[in-house]
Amino acid sequence: MPSTLNMARNNSNSIETIQKTLDLAGRELVILHTISQSIACTLDLDSVIDKIIELVINVTHGDSCLVYLLDEVGENLVLRGSKNPHPRLIGKIELKVGEGITGWVAQEAQAVAIARHASKDPRFKVFQTLPEDKFEAFLSVPIVAPPTDRVIGVINVQHRKAHKHSDAEKTLLSIIGHQVGGAIENARLYQETARRSQQISTLAQVGQLITSGTYLDEMLQLIVRMIAEMMQARVCSVMIVDAQRNELVLKAAKCSSEEYWRKPNLKIGNSLISRVVKAKAPLMVRDVTKEESYQYPDLASKEGVRSLVSVPMILKDTVIGVINVYSAEERVFSNEDLRVLSTVADQAAVAFENTKLNVAIQESQEALQTRKVVERAKSILQKQANLNEEEAYRRLQQQSMRTRRSMREIAEAVILSSELS
């Protein structure tokens, strides 16, 4: 039979195990309560991420916490928040799924815990701009969204010194990763809904603007301003095709420098944006400063632009212009962005053509009216000065050249003089 001492030890271990289980369950309840009462109650994505980081640090006592989220196409993990402020890095540091420890966690949907020398792990990817990459210990868990437990991001916790992660610590962080996914998805959905609402409002405003009879240049300038606001773009421009010169001519722009307005026309054939004209299809570029065919990298740096989406203005299967949108940071433009921009481009193309037709009609009417006035003035001169038709016309023409006034103005003066006499 077991001794009394062994029985006492077993009972002590059992009590300790039960106490640890109760402690873990209690902390799990606290986490769930915090998520439901604090994190899940806000629809602002940045606020959600900040609250997640605060909760993670409280649970793990880590020196650093980084939150990565999958981009819209699900190919890259983008840094969206950190315990230590990195305003210049948020949204810019990214890894492909499967790249680095973070990418591995996202791909495999499994946690990784490294107690020391994390940077020596063969999966580790170093970012020289992130001080956290020099930390010793590394704990990473996937963020999953209900109801399918689809991985939408990764939470990384790091310690400056070697740190053995307890089972409780790993369990609690995994619980957080599984519980905050819904809050993140809700915040993203709200963000997307707000953006679509603004897009619909912008489309309605563009429609009203096009039917308002506003002059073309003014209308295009208003359109680029609305697009820039809707897309949160640094620069937005409209360029029209000059078929005779085979060039794209800048007609309207929302930009920060006069230098952008003064740049030469783009020859169709050897410029990045001319691909849109040739292919009659949208173009997306992740970083224009790295594109060899982009002709103004210095200006792009000066304007502070990175990503580009350009859509054609098509009328009767002919590209008459392009709308360009530049973002300040590297960005993946969504299919919804392309759809809205293409809709605006179609509206602008119709408006441009209608304006040209209206101008042509107006010019035709003015030409007809001028012809009538000149004919009447010729008749008056023929009678008054006993001139034939050709001589009367030549006299009007010579007077126009001497005085540098239009033929119509000279003819109207002849008519007025005749009526007064």
C-alpha positions in Angstrom: 0.0 0.0 0.0 1.2 3.5 -0.7 2.7 5.3 2.2 0.9 8.2 3.9 3.6 10.6 2.6 3.1 9.5 -1.0 -0.7 9.9 -0.7 -0.2 13.4 0.7 2.1 14.3 -2.2 -0.4 13.0 -4.7 -3.2 15.0 -3.1 -1.0 18.1 -3.1 -0.2 17.7 -6.8 -3.9 17.1 -7.6 -4.9 20.2 -5.7 -2.2 22.2 -7.5 -3.4 20.9 -10.8 -7.0 21.8 -10.0 -5.9 25.2 -8.8 -4.0 25.8 -12.1 -7.0 24.6 -14.1 -9.3 26.9 -12.1 -6.9 29.8 -12.6 -6.7 29.2 -16.3 -10.5 28.9 -16.6 -10.8 32.2 -14.6 -8.4 34.0 -16.8 -10.2 32.6 -19.9 -13.4 34.0 -18.6 -11.7 37.4 -18.0 -10.4 37.3 -21.6 -13.9 36.4 -23.0 -15.5 39.2 -20.9 -12.9 41.7 -22.1 -13.4 40.8 -25.7 -17.2 40.9 -25.5 -17.4 44.1 -23.5 -14.5 46.1 -24.9 -13.1 44.8 -28.1 -16.2 43.6 -29.8 -18.2 46.8 -29.0 -16.3 49.1 -31.3 -16.5 49.1 -35.1 -13.4 51.1 -35.7 -10.7 48.7 -36.9 -7.7 50.7 -35.5 -9.4 50.8 -32.1 -10.1 47.0 -32.3 -6.4 46.3 -33.0 -5.3 48.7 -30.2 -7.5 46.9 -27.7 -6.3 43.5 -28.9 -2.7 44.5 -28.3 -3.5 45.9 -24.8 -5.2 42.6 -23.9 -2.3 40.5 -25.2 0.3 42.4 -23.3 -1.7 42.1 -20.1 -2.0 38.4 -20.6 1.6 37.6 -21.7 3.6 40.5 -20.1 5.5 40.6 -23.4 7.8 43.5 -24.4 6.3 43.7 -27.8 3.1 42.8 -29.7 2.6 43.0 -33.4 -0.7 42.3 -35.2 -0.7 41.4 -38.9 -3.8 41.1 -41.0 -4.3 39.5 -44.4 -4.9 42.0 -47.3 -8.0 42.0 -49.4 -6.8 39.4 -51.9 -5.5 37.1 -49.1 -1.9 36.9 -50.4 0.0 39.1 -48.0 0.1 39.7 -44.2 0.3 43.5 -43.6 1.4 45.0 -40.3 -1.6 46.8 -38.9 -0.7 47.5 -35.2 2.1 47.3 -32.6 2.6 47.9 -28.9 5.5 50.2 -29.7 4.4 53.0 -32.1 5.7 52.5 -35.7 3.6 55.1 -37.6 5.9 54.9 -40.7 5.8 51.1 -40.8 2.1 50.4 -40.2 0.6 49.3 -43.5 4.0 49.1 -45.2 5.7 46.0 -43.7 4.2 42.8 -45.2 5.0 39.2 -45.7 3.6 36.6 -48.1 1.6 33.8 -46.6 4.2 31.1 -45.8 7.0 33.7 -45.5 8.8 34.0 -42.2 7.4 32.6 -38.9 4.4 34.9 -39.2 3.6 33.6 -42.7 4.1 30.0 -41.6 1.6 30.5 -38.7 -0.9 31.9 -41.2 -0.4 29.1 -43.7 -0.4 26.2 -41.2 -2.9 27.8 -38.8 -0.7 26.7 -35.9 1.0 28.5 -33.0 4.8 28.8 -32.7 6.6 29.3 -29.4 10.4 30.0 -29.4 12.0 30.5 -26.0 15.4 32.0 -27.1 17.4 33.0 -30.3 14.2 33.4 -32.3 16.0 35.2 -35.1 18.1 32.0 -35.7 15.0 30.0 -36.5 15.2 29.1 -40.3 11.7 30.4 -40.9 12.5 33.8 -39.4 12.4 36.9 -41.7 14.3 40.0 -40.6 13.0 43.5 -41.1 15.9 45.9 -40.3 13.4 48.7 -39.5 11.7 46.6 -36.8 13.6 46.7 -33.5 11.5 43.8 -32.3 13.4 41.5 -34.7 16.3 41.7 -32.2 14.3 40.2 -29.3 15.0 36.8 -28.0 11.7 35.0 -27.4 8.8 34.7 -29.9 5.2 33.5 -29.6 2.9 33.6 -32.6 -0.7 32.5 -33.0 -3.2 32.7 -35.9 -6.2 35.0 -35.8 -9.2 33.1 -37.0 -12.7 34.2 -38.0 -15.9 32.4 -37.3 -17.7 30.3 -38.4 -15.2 28.5 -40.6 -12.1 29.3 -38.5 -10.5 31.0 -41.6 -7.1 32.5 -40.8 -7.3 36.3 -41.3 -4.2 37.4 -39.4 -1.4 36.7 -36.9 -0.6 37.9 -33.4 3.1 38.0 -32.5 4.4 38.5 -28.9 8.1 39.0 -28.2 10.3 39.3 -25.2 13.7 41.0 -25.1 15.2 38.3 -23.0 14.9 34.5 -23.2 11.4 33.5 -22.0 9.9 30.0 -21.6 6.3 30.3 -22.6 4.0 28.4 -20.2 1.2 26.2 -21.4 -1.3 28.6 -19.8 0.3 31.6 -21.7 0.1 29.7 -25.0 -3.4 28.6 -24.4 -4.6 32.0 -23.4 -3.0 33.7 -26.5 -4.6 31.0 -28.7 -8.0 31.8 -27.2 -7.5 35.4 -27.9 -6.6 34.6 -31.5 -9.7 32.6 -31.9 -12.0 35.1 -30.2 -11.0 38.4 -31.7 -11.4 37.3 -35.3 -15.1 38.1 -35.3 -14.5 41.6 -34.0 -11.9 42.3 -36.7 -14.2 41.0 -39.4 -17.1 43.1 -38.1 -14.9 46.2 -38.1 -13.7 45.5 -41.6 -17.3 44.9 -42.7 -18.3 48.3 -41.2 -15.3 50.0 -42.8 -16.2 48.4 -46.2 -19.9 49.4 -45.8 -18.9 53.0 -45.0 -16.6 53.1 -48.0 -19.3 51.7 -50.3 -21.8 54.2 -49.0 -19.3 57.0 -49.9 -18.8 55.4 -53.3 -22.5 55.4 -54.0 -22.8 59.0 -52.9 -19.9 59.9 -55.1 -21.4 58.2 -58.1 -24.7 60.0 -57.5 -22.8 63.4 -57.3 -20.9 62.7 -60.5 -24.2 61.8 -62.2 -25.7 65.1 -61.1 -22.6 67.0 -62.1 -22.6 65.6 -65.6 -26.2 66.6 -66.2 -25.8 70.1 -64.6 -24.4 71.7 -67.7 -21.1 72.6 -66.0 -18.2 73.6 -68.2 -16.0 70.6 -69.1 -12.8 71.7 -67.4 -14.6 72.7 -64.2 -16.6 69.4 -64.3 -13.5 67.3 -64.7 -11.7 69.2 -61.9 -14.7 68.5 -59.5 -14.7 64.8 -60.5 -11.0 64.3 -59.7 -11.5 65.9 -56.3 -14.5 63.7 -55.5 -12.6 60.6 -56.6 -9.5 61.6 -54.5 -11.7 61.9 -51.4 -13.6 58.7 -52.1 -10.4 56.7 -52.7 -8.3 58.5 -50.0 -5.8 59.2 -52.8 -2.8 61.4 -52.7 -3.1 62.3 -56.4 -5.9 61.9 -58.9 -5.9 63.0 -62.5 -7.8 62.9 -65.8 -5.9 62.7 -69.1 -7.5 63.0 -72.5 -6.2 61.4 -75.7 -5.0 63.8 -78.4 -5.2 61.5 -81.4 -3.5 63.8 -83.8 -0.4 64.1 -81.7 -0.7 60.6 -80.2 -0.4 62.0 -76.7 -2.2 61.9 -73.4 -2.9 65.5 -72.2 -3.5 66.4 -68.6 -7.0 68.0 -68.2 -7.7 67.9 -64.5 -5.8 67.0 -61.4 -5.9 66.9 -57.6 -2.2 67.1 -56.5 0.1 69.0 -54.1 2.5 70.7 -56.5 2.5 73.0 -59.5 5.2 70.8 -61.0 2.7 68.0 -61.6 0.7 70.4 -63.8 3.8 71.4 -65.8 4.9 67.9 -66.7 5.0 67.3 -70.5 2.3 65.3 -72.3 2.7 61.6 -72.3 3.5 59.9 -75.7 1.2 57.0 -76.2 3.5 54.0 -76.7 6.4 54.5 -74.4 4.8 55.4 -71.1 3.3 53.3 -68.3 -0.2 54.8 -68.5 -0.4 54.4 -72.2 -0.8 50.7 -71.6 -4.3 51.5 -70.5 -5.1 53.1 -73.8 -3.6 50.3 -75.9 -5.1 47.4 -73.8 -8.5 49.3 -73.2 -8.2 47.8 -69.7 -7.4 49.0 -66.1 -3.8 48.9 -64.9 -2.7 48.4 -61.3 0.9 49.0 -60.1 2.0 48.3 -56.6 4.9 50.8 -56.6 5.4 53.2 -59.6 8.9 54.2 -58.4 10.1 50.7 -59.2 8.5 50.6 -62.7 11.1 51.2 -65.5 8.4 52.6 -67.9 7.2 55.2 -65.3 8.7 58.4 -66.6 8.5 60.6 -63.5 9.9 58.7 -60.5 11.4 61.9 -58.9 8.0 63.6 -59.2 6.3 60.6 -57.7 8.7 60.8 -54.7 8.1 64.5 -54.4 4.3 64.0 -54.5 4.7 61.1 -52.1 2.9 58.5 -54.2 3.4 54.7 -54.5 0.5 52.6 -55.9 -1.4 53.4 -59.0 -4.7 52.4 -60.5 -5.6 53.7 -64.0 -8.9 53.1 -65.8 -9.8 53.9 -69.4 -12.5 56.3 -70.4 -14.1 54.4 -73.3 -16.7 55.6 -75.7 -18.0 53.5 -78.6 -15.0 51.1 -78.1 -12.5 53.9 -78.3 -10.4 55.1 -75.4 -10.7 58.9 -75.2 -8.9 59.3 -71.9 -7.8 57.8 -68.6 -8.4 58.4 -64.9 -5.4 57.9 -62.7 -5.5 57.4 -58.9 -2.3 57.3 -56.8 -2.1 56.3 -53.1 0.4 57.5 -50.6 1.2 54.0 -49.5 1.6 50.7 -51.2 -1.9 49.4 -51.7 -3.9 46.6 -53.3 -6.9 48.1 -55.1 -10.0 45.9 -54.8 -12.4 44.8 -57.5 -14.9 47.1 -56.0 -12.5 50.0 -56.4 -12.0 49.1 -60.1 -15.8 48.8 -60.6 -16.5 52.2 -59.1 -13.7 54.0 -61.0 -14.7 52.3 -64.2 -18.3 53.5 -63.7 -17.1 57.1 -63.1 -14.8 56.8 -66.2 -17.7 55.7 -68.4 -19.8 58.7 -67.1 -16.9 61.1 -67.7 -16.4 59.8 -71.2 -20.1 60.4 -72.1 -20.0 63.8 -70.5 -16.8 64.7 -72.5 -18.4 63.6 -75.8 -21.6 65.4 -75.0 -19.7 68.6 -74.2 -17.8 68.3 -77.5 -21.1 67.9 -79.4 -22.6 70.8 -77.6 -19.6 73.0 -78.4 -19.7 71.8 -82.0 -23.4 72.7 -82.3 -22.9 76.0 -80.7 -19.9 76.8 -83.0 -22.0 75.7 -86.0 -24.9 78.0 -84.9 -22.5 80.9 -84.4 -20.9 80.3 -87.8 -24.4 80.3 -89.4 -25.3 83.5 -87.6 -22.0 85.1 -88.6 -22.6 84.1 -92.2 -26.0 85.8 -92.2 -24.7 89.0 -90.7 -21.8 89.1 -93.3 -24.2 88.5 -96.2 -26.4 91.3 -95.0 -23.4 93.7 -94.7 -22.2 92.7 -98.2 -25.6 93.6 -99.6 -25.5 97.0 -97.9 -22.0 97.8 -99.3 -23.0 96.7 -102.8 -25.8 99.2 -102.8 -24.0 102.0 -101.0 -20.6 101.8 -102.8 -21.8 100.2 -106.1 -19.7 97.2 -105.5 -20.1 93.6 -106.7 -20.3 90.8 -104.2 -16.6 89.8 -104.3 -15.5 93.5 -103.9 -17.9 94.0 -100.9 -16.6 90.9 -99.2 -12.9 91.9 -99.8 -13.7 95.4 -98.2 -15.1 93.7 -95.1 -12.1 91.4 -94.9 -9.5 94.2 -95.3 -11.3 96.3 -92.6 -11.2 93.2 -90.3 -7.5 92.8 -90.8 -6.7 96.5 -90.3 -8.7 96.8 -87.1 -7.9 93.3 -85.8 -11.6 92.7 -85.2 -13.6 89.8 -86.4 -15.6 89.8 -89.6 -18.8 89.6 -87.7 -17.9 92.7 -85.7 -17.1 94.6 -88.9 -20.3 93.4 -90.5 -22.4 94.4 -87.5 -20.8 97.8 -87.6 -21.8 98.3 -91.3 -25.3 97.2 -90.5 -25.6 99.5 -87.5 -24.2 102.5 -89.5 -26.8 101.8 -92.3 -29.6 101.7 -89.8 -28.6 104.9 -88.2 -28.3 106.7 -91.5 
